[in-house]
Amino acid sequence: MKVLIVYGSPDGKGNSRRLADALNQGLRADRTEIEEINIYDYNVTEVWSDYFSDALQNNFKRAGEDDMSGLIDKMSASDIIILVSPVYWYQLGGKMKTFVDRWADTINTDFSTDLKGKGLALVTTHSGLNVMNSSNYLQLAMEATARFMGMIWMGAVDAPTALPISSGPIDAHYQIAKNFGEKLSRGENLIGQKVL
C-alpha cells in the first residue's frame, strides 16, 4: 500500500502533527510505503474566475508555474491520500483548503477524475470549546468530496487541541489514530471493512 500524507498546518509540530504521528505508527506496522509532505512547502495558486471551466478544458495557464501538477502526480501514484489539518471555522486550514479546491484540476471532460479509486482519510484537531464538534462538519464535507471525485472515503480521526482551558489529545485519541493507521495499511476503512 502506498500512502501520501499531506500536512496542512503552519505549525509542523502542533496538535494535528502529533495525532498524525500516532496514525503513522500504525501505518508503518505493515511496511506501508509512506510519503509525507507539508502543503506549506508548495506553491499552489488559488482558484480564479472561470477556474472550473478552465479546469474542464485542461487550461491552467492562470496557475502560472505553481506546484499543483507535481502534487497531482504524487496523489495519482498513491493508493491512499491522508489530509492532516487543524480545523478553522469548520473547514480545513487555508492553504490545505486551496489545495483541495484545486483538485478540480483532475476532473476530465466526462466528469471522471484522475483520483477515482483512491482512498481518502482525514486527521484533524479542533478547539473543542463549542457544543458541536467542528471536525464532524469537516468530515461530512470531505466524505462528500471523496464521493464526487470517485474516491473511497476511508474515515477520519480527530481530537481537541491543547489550549490553556482544554487538555488536548489524550492517550485514547492517539491509540484510535494508531489503530486507524493499522487499518489503512491493510486497505481497511475506519470500521475495519476491506475497501482497497
Residue pairs with C-beta under 8 A, 6 or more apart in sequence:
1 30
1 32
1 33
1 79
1 80
1 184
1 185
1 186
1 187
1 196
2 32
2 33
2 34
2 35
2 77
2 78
2 79
2 80
3 27
3 32
3 33
3 34
3 35
3 78
3 79
3 80
3 81
3 82
3 184
3 185
4 35
4 37
4 74
4 75
4 77
4 78
4 80
4 81
4 82
5 20
5 24
5 34
5 35
5 36
5 37
5 82
5 84
6 37
6 38
6 39
6 81
6 82
6 83
6 84
6 96
6 99
7 16
7 17
7 20
7 36
7 37
7 38
7 39
7 40
7 84
7 85
8 16
8 38
8 39
8 40
8 83
8 84
8 85
8 86
8 92
8 93
8 95
8 96
8 99
9 16
9 17
9 40
9 84
9 85
9 86
9 93
10 40
10 93
10 95
11 17
12 38
14 86
14 125
14 161
15 86
15 125
15 159
15 161
15 162
15 168
15 169
16 84
16 85
16 86
16 123
16 124
16 125
17 84
18 169
18 174
19 84
19 123
19 125
19 157
19 158
19 159
19 169
19 173
19 174
19 177
20 82
20 84
20 123
20 177
22 173
22 174
22 175
22 177
22 178
22 181
23 82
23 123
23 157
23 177
23 178
23 180
23 181
23 184
24 34
24 36
24 181
25 178
25 181
26 177
26 178
26 179
26 180
26 181
26 182
26 183
26 184
26 185
27 34
27 181
27 182
27 184
27 185
28 34
28 181
28 185
29 181
29 182
29 185
30 182
30 185
30 186
31 185
32 184
32 185
35 74
35 78
37 71
37 74
39 95
39 96
39 99
40 95
42 66
42 67
42 70
42 71
42 99
43 65
43 66
43 67
44 66
44 67
44 68
44 71
44 95
44 98
44 99
44 102
45 62
45 63
45 64
45 66
45 68
45 102
46 98
46 101
47 98
47 101
47 102
47 104
48 54
48 62
51 62
51 104
52 104
54 60
54 61
54 62
55 104
55 105
55 107
56 107
56 109
57 109
60 68
60 69
60 105
63 102
68 102
68 105
69 105
71 99
72 105
72 106
72 114
75 81
75 106
75 114
75 115
75 118
76 114
76 115
78 118
79 118
79 119
79 187
79 196
80 118
80 119
80 120
80 121
80 154
80 184
80 196
81 115
81 118
81 119
81 120
81 121
81 151
82 120
82 121
82 122
82 123
82 184
83 92
83 96
83 100
83 120
83 121
83 122
83 123
83 142
84 122
84 123
84 124
85 92
85 93
85 96
85 122
85 123
85 124
86 93
86 124
86 125
86 126
86 161
87 124
87 125
87 126
87 127
87 134
87 135
87 138
87 158
88 94
89 134
90 134
90 137
90 138
91 97
91 138
91 141
92 100
92 138
100 145
103 113
103 115
103 145
103 149
106 113
106 114
106 115
106 149
107 113
107 149
108 114
112 150
113 149
113 150
113 151
115 149
115 150
115 151
116 149
116 150
116 151
117 150
117 151
117 152
118 151
118 152
119 151
119 152
119 153
119 154
119 184
119 187
119 189
119 195
119 196
120 142
120 145
120 146
120 149
120 151
120 152
120 153
120 154
121 154
121 155
121 156
121 180
121 184
121 190
122 138
122 139
122 142
122 155
122 156
122 157
122 158
123 156
123 157
123 158
123 177
124 135
124 138
124 139
124 156
124 157
124 158
125 135
125 158
125 159
125 160
125 161
125 169
126 133
126 134
126 135
126 158
126 159
126 160
126 161
127 134
127 160
127 161
127 163
127 166
128 160
128 161
128 166
129 163
129 165
129 166
133 158
135 156
135 158
139 156
139 158
142 153
142 156
143 153
145 151
146 152
146 153
147 153
152 189
152 195
152 196
153 189
154 184
154 189
154 190
154 195
155 180
155 189
155 190
155 191
156 190
157 173
157 176
157 177
157 180
157 190
159 168
159 169
159 170
159 173
159 177
160 166
160 167
160 168
160 169
161 168
161 169
162 168
162 169
180 190
183 189
183 190
183 192
186 194
187 194
187 195
187 196
188 194
188 195
188 196
189 195
